[in-house]
Amino acid sequence: MALAVRVVYCGAGYKPKYLQLKKKLEDEFPGRLDISGEGTPQVTGFFEVMVAGKLVHSKKRGDGYVDTESKFLKLVAAIKAALAQD
């Protein structure tokens, strides 16, 4: 069964960042993730990433975008830990 990864992002322009992250995660975990994204209807500044229902990255809490290797590896570690529990 695929692991759920959900991204809620600001609908006012963050969709390309979501699609870039989605592709990178799919390349890292081929066929193992169910990645969904939701753009907010208003300007929110959100870029929130949940793995199996747990918030693991939050732009609103100061994490910024997933724009560095260390931020990406934090997500990879959270996904690997969630997959190990299945």
KEZA-400550 format. One record per residue (C-alpha): x, y, z. Coordinates in nm, 4 decimals. Layout:
BEGIN
KETI        px        py        pz
KETI         X         Y         Z
...
This chain:
BEGIN
KETI        px        py        pz
KETI    0.0000    0.0000    0.0000
KETI    0.1300    0.3455   -0.0903
KETI    0.2174    0.5915    0.1844
KETI    0.0107    0.9119    0.1850
KETI    0.2037    1.2355    0.1404
KETI   -0.0093    1.5513    0.1350
KETI    0.1089    1.9001    0.0466
KETI   -0.1042    2.2064    0.1160
KETI    0.0395    2.5044   -0.0678
KETI   -0.0524    2.8651   -0.1341
KETI   -0.2688    2.8648   -0.4441
KETI   -0.1261    3.2025   -0.5460
KETI    0.1818    3.0711   -0.7221
KETI    0.3317    2.7774   -0.5290
KETI    0.2009    2.4996   -0.7548
KETI    0.5312    2.4737   -0.9499
KETI    0.7162    2.4202   -0.6184
KETI    0.4674    2.1455   -0.5268
KETI    0.5044    1.9745   -0.8666
KETI    0.8845    1.9897   -0.8398
KETI    0.8763    1.8323   -0.4924
KETI    0.6262    1.5678   -0.6079
KETI    0.8515    1.4617   -0.8953
KETI    1.1594    1.4495   -0.6728
KETI    0.9784    1.2337   -0.4137
KETI    0.8370    1.0030   -0.6842
KETI    1.1895    0.9610   -0.8236
KETI    1.3215    0.8810   -0.4736
KETI    1.0380    0.6367   -0.3870
KETI    0.9010    0.5016   -0.7180
KETI    0.5550    0.3494   -0.6753
KETI    0.5631    0.3717   -0.2948
KETI    0.3908    0.7068   -0.2343
KETI    0.0439    0.8491   -0.2886
KETI    0.1230    1.2203   -0.3207
KETI   -0.1578    1.4736   -0.3281
KETI   -0.1485    1.8496   -0.3365
KETI   -0.4038    2.1117   -0.2533
KETI   -0.3717    2.4781   -0.3422
KETI   -0.5446    2.7132   -0.1014
KETI   -0.8062    2.9444   -0.2565
KETI   -0.6540    3.2544   -0.0937
KETI   -0.3005    3.3849   -0.0477
KETI   -0.1765    3.1970    0.2596
KETI    0.1990    3.1489    0.2269
KETI    0.1439    2.7802    0.3051
KETI    0.3815    2.5052    0.2001
KETI    0.2912    2.2361    0.4501
KETI    0.3977    1.8735    0.3998
KETI    0.2302    1.5866    0.5857
KETI    0.3545    1.2289    0.5804
KETI    0.1002    0.9692    0.6954
KETI   -0.1012    1.2497    0.8572
KETI    0.1922    1.3978    1.0509
KETI    0.3143    1.7507    0.9727
KETI    0.6855    1.7208    0.8903
KETI    0.7528    2.0493    0.7081
KETI    0.5825    2.3852    0.7572
KETI    0.6667    2.7085    0.5794
KETI    0.4302    2.8886    0.8164
KETI    0.6350    2.7625    1.1137
KETI    0.9603    2.8833    0.9632
KETI    1.0815    2.5882    0.7526
KETI    1.0536    2.7871    0.4270
KETI    1.0286    2.5969    0.1009
KETI    1.1765    2.2528    0.0416
KETI    1.4587    2.4227   -0.1470
KETI    1.7750    2.2689   -0.0027
KETI    1.9089    1.9156    0.0073
KETI    1.8935    1.9125    0.3889
KETI    1.5208    2.0016    0.3869
KETI    1.4561    1.7338    0.1251
KETI    1.6531    1.4760    0.3257
KETI    1.4417    1.5606    0.6331
KETI    1.1338    1.4615    0.4298
KETI    1.3068    1.1487    0.2987
KETI    1.3901    1.0449    0.6574
KETI    1.0284    1.0995    0.7690
KETI    0.9003    0.8959    0.4730
KETI    1.1476    0.6128    0.5360
KETI    1.0441    0.6010    0.9027
KETI    0.6744    0.5916    0.8083
KETI    0.7346    0.3195    0.5490
KETI    0.9226    0.1118    0.8082
KETI    0.6151    0.1189    1.0338
KETI    0.3882   -0.0261    0.7644
